[in-house]
């Protein structure tokens, strides 16, 4: 006899997917007659007669197991009930069978659920004016270090157009500010936006499609009037278009290691590149993306007459040093009275610190973000070009090196000489910090002594080391006849003897 779940699945295949009786019988491994009976609704489940058979140990508990497995799909993977946990739950309500029987049944139902999820997948139709949004991390060179930045991308599945911007964090203020900027870049607001369950928008995932939203996000949504759709937990593929758009952006706009000196300038250049990218053929519709974008553009909502002020309010007590701490970063307030209360308006890029009543601005300061930063292993990066000295002219990493080191390497037009300079600088960077290498390169260029022996001497001097020589120093300045001259010191002994005799 088929279970209730199997019968429902048969009806789904017949009514929603138009499967034939033979196909249904093949999928569920039942007879054609049984598949026909349930598919065409010839049996009233409420009036089915029980077969005269012995009651199995699982009978009456199948529904509990199926319910627990369906509940599992609504909670994070790591918190889902295992087969052992389900067995323990069944024992509490009187189950007398073995754990193995429960495990087998759990495995069977999970397999059926996987089949259902695969067969129920449909190709979604994308309408003009609808968008998807995603965040991702990437590394860039900033202030001679590798720092982590965040790329916010909004893509339009209908036209395959995309816009994006770089932000220093994924916090709520940065996220909403980024969305606001993207709205203004496209000249309107998407009617529907699909998101992941990111913490800047969602505080709790409720059953089904319901979400508990942050107050700031709800205010933002009301102001710009767009509808939201959120992916199911762990189902990032439900916004697959923007996932692909993010990968495309990383590969084509942020490939290798971009250098970010000024975030505003970088974002302006990024937008221009993404605009230019619309002048290519859509992968499926064989029409220019820029032409399809016109349909998207027509279906955008109009921007409100005034932008929403995106800000978080905080209250702090000034410590005895005249400081407050916001998101783990310390800010000093000039002339602040210790132990006084202040109000802080936290924008994405700056803070406004006001008196306790929020009436008088006491101080304005740029906002500091803790960005994961790594010192670049310059020796390892330069080592690549020992055998490829010509390629050093186009090396991304050299553009981030201090100018004097880049000059030291690239001013050698002869490739053999350039190779020797790269080898020399690699050795210096492996032994000394970057600031010593900078001073060493500057000294070498100033004196015109660019060989490896000279560099070692300059570096040791810059590092303040006491040079203890156990063997002759290899240096190119002294003529060989002078360096190899061995004086006869016995003459001084004879002079001593003659003088003593007198």
Buried (B, 14 or more C-beta within 10 A) or exposed (E): EBBEBBBBBBBBBBEEEEBEBEBBBEBBEBEEEBBBBBBEEEEEEEEEEEEEEEEEEBEEBBEBBBEBBEEBBEEEEEEBBEBEEBBBBBEEEEBEBEBEBBBEBBEEBEEBBEEBEEBEEEEEEBEBBBBBBBBBEBBBBBEEBBBBBBBBBBBBBBBBBBBBBBBBBBBBBBBBBBBBBBBEBBEBBBBEBBBBBBEBBBEEBEEEEEBEBBEBBEBBBEBBEBEBBBBBBEEBEBBBBBBBBBEBBBEEBBEEBBBBEEBEEBBEEBBEBBBEBBEEEBEEEEEBBBBBBEBBBEBBBEBEEEEBEBBBEBEBEBBEEBBBEBEEEEBEBEEBEEEBEBBBBBBBBEBBBBBEEBEEEBBEBEBBBEBEEEEBEBBEBBBBBBEEBEEBEEBEBBEBBBEBBBEBBBEBEEEEBBBBBBBBBBBBBBBBEBEBBBBBBBBBBEEEBBBBBBBBBBBBBBBEEEEEEEEEEEEEEEEEEEEEEEEEEEEEEEEEEEEEEE
